[in-house]
Amino acid sequence: MDPTEFWPDLFELSPESCDEFAAFVTEELGIQMTGEKASMLRSRLARRMRDLNLPSFEHYREYLFNPVHIEEERIHFIDAVTTNKTDFFREPTHFDYLVKVVLPHVERNNRGAAHRFHLWCAGCSSGEEPYTQAIVLSEYGKQRFGFDFAILATDISSKVLKHAHAGIYESARVEPVPPELRSRYFRRARDTESDLVRVVPELRSKISFHRLNFMDEDYFVRDKFDAIFFRNVLIYFDKATREVVINKLCRNLKPGGFLFTGHSESLAGLDVPLTLIAPAVYGRAA
């Protein structure tokens, strides 16, 4: 429900306020807010204004940029304006490539020795992607004695991270998961009237969820990763920002590691230490 439909006179967004909010989005998130996104910005911020009982965008602008409020309100602002579209087993060819190419490659490099596979899901949204990765890696581990894995899942939105950490979804959300895996890795709520399922604790324990802003200079991530999934995030950045962010991610990608992007995204023309090796899959030289 869009609050602006019911209180249109109260939610007029002036060009000045729109430009200031848009500049703040770019500064904080690296996302370019073009003119056609003004209506989306208006709608999403209106919901936050209703929560605060503020009568206009000008009042909200004063509230947001007030030094007393900005640190706390920045989080709510980001939660309001970010888009979080995701699904279980989205772009499934990447998971086939992970199992058939990436994992055997890592095993060969470790000469068959026991190895904990480290994966970073950068831009994890509400958790469907890292839980898919955990399912795939868990299934792989059933056939490989000594195989173990750990997943770091990060996102800018504290709201979706809370959802992801809980691992609770409506039954319709998990329909893309094959039935045999669904029964193995999800449990129905005890309330028989409920339509909710939850990821089993054994799988949840494999994932660490943390808030991270790609615009930060230091991500404070100290692990090195065999693979990084950074899918459907680059589309929001301009070329210069893409190059900076990819290079920062590569600080934590092992030599010989793999970076996955969305199928509609490309690193062509960027000065990054990666080579395209499969559709939307890049490798870092060993």
Buried (B, 14 or more C-beta within 10 A) or exposed (E): EEBBEEEEEBBEBEEEBBEBBBEBBBEBBBBEBEEEBBEEBBBBBBEBBBEBEBEBBBEBBEBBEEEEBEEEBBBBBBBBBBEBEBBBBBBEEBBEBBBEBBBEBBBEBEEEEEBEBBBBBBBBBBBBBBBBBBBBBBBBBEEBEEBEBBBBBBBBBEBBBEBBBBBBBEBEBBEBBEEEBBEBBBEEEEEEEEEBBBBBEEBBEBBEBBEBBBBEEEBEBEEEBBBBBBBBBBEBBEEEBBBBBBBBBBEBBBEEBBBBBBBEBBBEEBEBEBEEEBEBBBBBEE
